[in-house]
């Protein structure tokens, strides 16, 4: 009967990238039905990439997301380098990692301080209260540093232009990068203190067993290379990951949902900072781990509300790692390795700020795209977000609708969903 | 004095131009001080209410619903500015204007019948009157501040309509087209990026769209003389500003 049900419908989520909303139906038995919906208009990237030269692809896929263009460029160039067998020099590899650090800094700072932070102070925006100004200023400072570094490496911070298959169009001189060192070191010190701040925020106690997925790497915190690891302990090579996942379309969303084939039904899993931190914390510098310890944060993080803590840890790490790379940097002889395209197919995964971003391409003998698949982090997290919300609704069905709506918005925002990205998914062939 | 009400709206896009607004960083604090940021979904919870003195619109019109929405926003706005390649030229997604929508849908989605989209992606100016167009993929921070400051000072923004070539000359960058025979779109592309790509050793790929009075046809015939096939020339135009370049090319031919 209709009167036994209460519904909450939010048609346009704020402080997230892109257009999405959610719908919650509370039944009188205390259970609820939850749908996160994507209203973002489809853009059909996987269709218009067909027939294009592989050389266009990094600049095209960057346009899927203005917040994490480097991630799209990285997953695509690595996939093509694998197909063509292009060796990439060590210092170019480092420069690309530096570029990724800059994007993590910019994107994480945006989310921590401008999008998610205001939730913990009951503010409608980062500039809604004078009391929040010190945090906003701090956030803008981190963000500017990330953007300045992106600009030094790629010409501009949104859709940088220097990434190409084989390397970079131009490598910066040591002289361009060295002046960043004092700024990075100051920011790193500050970011350690900010981990304590993030850990002190009020979180609903909500520890649960869920599936984490992230790249893992023997020597470093993962960005551009590694194996895909699942929290069950299993690792799979990048090109085996699509077989471990099934994607399905649901009627309320233009994005495909993804689940792990761990059991009979696809099991929702989590990608992003929490999963990365849980599966890779041993690769972090001791100082960051000690800060976490003094903040009484225990690893692994099982409370998905605490994403802002994991993000703050990664912000600190990206600042630390950027300094390290710049200190060791020597400009390469040539910025890229020349290559000849050959026919072939490859999958590559890199760690976008929001989680694992998978690209698969098949190209013809001239290096033109014959087929492509793009699996962004947010579409992988959609099913997990819904599960998280369902558990939440189950626990709090007696609370007021207004309270549930507000909290649900915060839960979704904690995932840093990038809805502009989320629609760009294609079924595995 | 009453603060001017600023609205930031998103249509079909990557969010990069809205982000450029947030990337004003130090100046962002001045923006929120000078303007009443009355609607900006990416940054505040404020619901859509009332009218706007200035509406910044990101994104192209590519669904039935958006055709209605853009009329609604125009109706509420004293000045409407189209911001970025999607809003001024339909964006990269306007590549579907030259293809079959049903084929595109079937290729990307397992259940294409659930996907609602127009067969075209078009600039805001194809739907409503636009007071000013801010080109670029993405727009630059400088151009954004120029527009916002101009609004406060009640003057016309001083943005350039000449080509990227002028910026290369000003920065002393050797011409990639002449010295390396690289297919550079600089001669037909609007300035604004400070010759970003040529400065990094890469030919211009047309982020800022056609400059005033661009002669696209003439540049393409030069490319053909250099040995490029017609479809390669076409592919050079068919990027973020495909709709605008093809339009100009059509005019050049007639």
Interface residues (C-beta under 8 A of the other chain):
Chain A: X12 X13 X14 X15 X16 X17 X18 X19 X40 X41 X42 X43 X44 X45 X46 X47 X48 X50 X52 X53 X56 X59 X60 X63 X64 X65 X66 X67 X69 X110 X114 X115 X124 X125 X126 X127 X128 X136 X137 X140 X143 X144 X147 X154 X155 X156 X157 X158 X159 X161 X162 X164 X169 X170 X248 X249 X251 X254 X256 X335 X418 X420 X425 X426 X427
Chain B: X10 X11 X12 X13 X14 X15 X16 X17 X18 X19 X20 X22 X23 X25 X26 X28 X29 X32 X37 X40 X41 X42 X43 X44 X45 X46 X62 X63 X66 X91 X92 X93 X95 X96 X99 X103 X104 X105 X107 X108 X109 X110 X111 X114 X115 X117 X121 X137 X138 X140 X193 X196 X197 X199 X200 X201 X202 X205 X207 X235 X239 X240
